[in-house]
Amino acid sequence: MSAIADFLTGPWEHLFMQRAFAVAVMCGIVSGVIGAHVVLRGMAFIGDAVSHSVFPGVAIAFVFQFNLVLGGAIAGLLTALAVAVFSQNRRLKEDSVIGVFFAAAFGLGIVILSTAPGYSGSLESFLFGQILGISDGDVATVAVMGLLLLLVAAAIHKELVTVSLDRETAKAAGLPVFALDIVLYALVTVTVVISLQAVGNILVLALLITPAACARLLTDRIGTMMVLAPGIGAGSAVVGLYLSYAYNLAAGGLIVLVVTAVFILCWLLAPRHGLLVARRGRRSPAAESSQPGDPGPRPTPERVPLEESATS
């Protein structure tokens, strides 16, 4: 028992671990909420594009010696705005436009960094995360920005869901679809930027998408999904940090591996939509219990569409 107690309380004896837990939980919650909208929209690629589009902003900030996070945020928002504008041409699908600007932004970042000798080591924390080295100021920044993101997401939740489920109906209802697109892209961008210190540029997509994907497997109700996704994100971040402290391994990578393990478990064991549950349902001899004159077993209820559950 003492070993378990030491494992649970040991990290909290260090101030740097307390900061890491605070930022990890906040990033997990915010990423879960915003990621749920991304998964509903079917635009997971935008998370990857934004996480890489901040790269030229960080490169410029590094070359001219100003705040890396601010530079990344500006570049990400500009790229998100460009994607929103160019996606209005329905001749091109949204993922095609994202792919164009994703590649262009990353290429621009490489060109800019090539002008600064000895840059690779200085940007290691940006690429792979440095959650154990954050300051009190970083914790405060994540807290303030995270709260603002959650407030904005809550204020326009219904509108975002409506656009995600039926874009044409949203337009017919008079919703400002283009403006909502820009707001969602901006929410994703800021979420990615504040999560960079937790898992880094390369792994940030997992924190944004995987908890929401887990929640999508576990429920058909949007409200429940908005609760499950941040819970899974925050819980996985905490477990990953504990394992990082216990085994002296990279915190960002372990957080991603933990949330990926949760996704695999959900994919296999989700109560209604898990692979093993579905197979067991197909093998059940439902007809054996029917009696003469009995109309037969009741059909298995179909999955409630997400569109219907949104209004229930």
KOLVOLUM-122416 format. One record per residue (C-alpha): z, x, y; residue in three letters. Coordinates in steps of 0.25 Angstrom, whole numbers, padded with zeros to 4 digits, always signed. Layout:
REM residues N
ZXYALA...
This chain:
REM residues 312
+0000+0000+0000MET+0003+0011+0010SER-0011+0017+0008ALA-0017+0004+0011ILE-0008+0003+0023ALA-0012+0017+0028ASP-0026+0013+0026PHE-0025+0001+0035LEU-0016+0006+0046THR-0020+0021+0046GLY-0033+0019+0055PRO-0024+0011+0065TRP-0016+0023+0068GLU-0027+0030+0076HIS-0032+0025+0089LEU-0046+0028+0086PHE-0046+0019+0074MET-0040+0008+0082GLN-0051+0009+0092ARG-0061+0010+0081ALA-0056-0003+0074PHE-0056-0010+0087ALA-0071-0007+0090VAL-0075-0009+0076ALA-0069-0023+0075VAL-0075-0027+0089MET-0088-0022+0085CYS-0088-0029+0072GLY-0084-0042+0078ILE-0095-0041+0089VAL-0106-0036+0080SER-0103-0047+0070GLY-0104-0058+0081VAL-0117-0053+0087ILE-0122-0049+0074GLY-0121-0063+0069ALA-0131-0067+0079HIS-0140-0056+0076VAL-0140-0060+0061VAL-0142-0075+0065LEU-0154-0071+0073ARG-0160-0062+0062GLY-0161-0050+0071MET-0153-0040+0064ALA-0164-0029+0068PHE-0160-0031+0083ILE-0146-0025+0080GLY-0153-0012+0074ASP-0163-0012+0086ALA-0152-0013+0096VAL-0143-0003+0090SER-0155+0007+0090HIS-0160+0003+0104SER-0147+0008+0110VAL-0151+0021+0106PHE-0160+0025+0118PRO-0149+0020+0128GLY-0139+0029+0121VAL-0149+0041+0121ALA-0151+0039+0136ILE-0136+0038+0138ALA-0133+0050+0130PHE-0144+0058+0138VAL-0139+0054+0152PHE-0124+0054+0148GLN-0119+0040+0150PHE-0113+0030+0141ASN-0120+0029+0127LEU-0115+0014+0124VAL-0120+0010+0138LEU-0134+0016+0136GLY-0135+0010+0122GLY-0131-0004+0127ALA-0142-0003+0138ILE-0153+0001+0129ALA-0149-0009+0119GLY-0149-0020+0129LEU-0163-0016+0134LEU-0169-0015+0120THR-0163-0029+0117ALA-0169-0035+0129LEU-0182-0029+0126ALA-0181-0035+0112VAL-0178-0049+0117ALA-0189-0049+0127VAL-0200-0044+0117PHE-0195-0053+0106SER-0199-0065+0115GLN-0214-0063+0110ASN-0213-0070+0097ARG-0226-0063+0092ARG-0216-0052+0089LEU-0203-0054+0080LYS-0190-0050+0086GLU-0188-0039+0075ASP-0202-0033+0079SER-0198-0031+0094VAL-0184-0026+0090ILE-0191-0015+0081GLY-0200-0011+0092VAL-0188-0009+0102PHE-0179-0003+0092PHE-0188+0008+0089ALA-0192+0010+0103ALA-0177+0011+0108ALA-0174+0021+0096PHE-0186+0029+0099GLY-0182+0030+0114LEU-0168+0034+0111GLY-0173+0046+0102ILE-0182+0051+0113VAL-0171+0050+0123ILE-0161+0058+0114LEU-0172+0068+0111SER-0170+0073+0125THR-0155+0076+0124ALA-0152+0088+0115PRO-0140+0087+0105GLY-0139+0072+0106TYR-0138+0068+0091SER-0123+0072+0090GLY-0119+0065+0103SER-0125+0051+0098LEU-0119+0052+0084GLU-0108+0042+0088SER-0119+0032+0093PHE-0127+0033+0080LEU-0115+0032+0070PHE-0103+0026+0078GLY-0090+0032+0082GLN-0080+0021+0081ILE-0069+0031+0079LEU-0071+0038+0092GLY-0071+0026+0102ILE-0062+0025+0114SER-0054+0015+0120ASP-0065+0012+0130GLY-0075+0010+0119ASP-0065+0000+0112VAL-0064-0008+0126ALA-0079-0008+0128THR-0082-0014+0114VAL-0071-0024+0116ALA-0076-0029+0129VAL-0091-0029+0125MET-0088-0035+0112GLY-0080-0046+0118LEU-0092-0049+0128LEU-0102-0049+0117LEU-0093-0059+0109LEU-0092-0068+0121LEU-0107-0068+0124VAL-0110-0071+0109ALA-0100-0082+0109ALA-0106-0088+0122ALA-0120-0089+0117ILE-0117-0090+0102HIS-0124-0104+0100LYS-0136-0100+0108GLU-0138-0087+0100LEU-0136-0095+0087VAL-0146-0105+0091THR-0157-0095+0095VAL-0154-0087+0082SER-0156-0100+0073LEU-0168-0106+0080ASP-0174-0099+0092ARG-0185-0110+0095GLU-0174-0121+0095THR-0166-0112+0104ALA-0178-0111+0114LYS-0180-0126+0113ALA-0165-0129+0116ALA-0167-0121+0129GLY-0159-0108+0125LEU-0163-0095+0132PRO-0167-0088+0119VAL-0172-0076+0126PHE-0159-0074+0134ALA-0151-0076+0121LEU-0160-0066+0114ASP-0156-0056+0125ILE-0141-0059+0124VAL-0141-0057+0109LEU-0148-0044+0110TYR-0139-0040+0120ALA-0127-0044+0112LEU-0132-0036+0100VAL-0135-0024+0109THR-0121-0023+0115VAL-0115-0026+0101THR-0122-0014+0095VAL-0118-0005+0107VAL-0103-0008+0106ILE-0104-0006+0091SER-0111+0008+0091LEU-0098+0015+0092GLN-0093+0008+0079ALA-0104+0010+0070VAL-0115+0017+0078GLY-0129+0014+0081ASN-0135+0016+0067ILE-0125+0006+0060LEU-0122-0004+0071VAL-0132-0014+0065LEU-0123-0015+0053ALA-0111-0020+0062LEU-0120-0030+0069LEU-0128-0036+0057ILE-0120-0034+0044THR-0107-0042+0048PRO-0116-0054+0053ALA-0125-0053+0040ALA-0112-0054+0032CYS-0108-0066+0039ALA-0122-0072+0037ARG-0120-0071+0022LEU-0106-0077+0023LEU-0108-0090+0031THR-0119-0099+0036ASP-0111-0103+0048ARG-0114-0096+0061ILE-0100-0097+0066GLY-0094-0091+0054THR-0104-0080+0054MET-0099-0077+0068MET-0085-0075+0063VAL-0088-0068+0050LEU-0098-0057+0056ALA-0088-0051+0066PRO-0077-0052+0055GLY-0085-0044+0045ILE-0090-0034+0056GLY-0076-0032+0061ALA-0070-0031+0047GLY-0080-0021+0042SER-0078-0012+0054ALA-0063-0012+0051VAL-0065-0009+0036VAL-0075+0002+0040GLY-0066+0009+0049LEU-0054+0009+0039TYR-0063+0015+0029LEU-0068+0025+0039SER-0054+0029+0042TYR-0050+0030+0028ALA-0062+0038+0023TYR-0066+0045+0035ASN-0080+0040+0035LEU-0089+0035+0047ALA-0083+0022+0052ALA-0097+0016+0057GLY-0103+0018+0044GLY-0091+0012+0036LEU-0091+0000+0045ILE-0106-0003+0042VAL-0104+0000+0027LEU-0092-0010+0026VAL-0099-0021+0033VAL-0111-0018+0024THR-0102-0020+0012ALA-0097-0033+0017VAL-0112-0038+0019PHE-0115-0034+0004ILE-0103-0042+0000LEU-0107-0054+0008CYS-0121-0053+0003TRP-0116-0053-0012LEU-0104-0062-0010LEU-0106-0072+0001ALA-0100-0085-0003PRO-0113-0093-0001ARG-0124-0083+0001HIS-0120-0070-0007GLY-0129-0065-0018LEU-0119-0066-0029LEU-0115-0080-0025VAL-0129-0085-0024ALA-0132-0079-0038ARG-0120-0086-0044ARG-0124-0099-0038GLY-0138-0098-0044ARG-0132-0095-0058ARG-0122-0107-0058SER-0125-0118-0068PRO-0124-0129-0059ALA-0131-0139-0068ALA-0121-0138-0080GLU-0110-0147-0073SER-0120-0159-0071SER-0117-0171-0079GLN-0126-0182-0084PRO-0129-0191-0073GLY-0124-0181-0063ASP-0134-0178-0052PRO-0131-0163-0054GLY-0124-0152-0046PRO-0124-0153-0032ARG-0134-0143-0025PRO-0128-0130-0019THR-0127-0132-0004PRO-0138-0124+0003GLU-0134-0114+0013ARG-0131-0120+0026VAL-0142-0114+0036PRO-0136-0106+0047LEU-0144-0115+0057GLU-0136-0127+0052GLU-0123-0120+0052SER-0124-0116+0066ALA-0123-0130+0071THR-0112-0135+0061SER
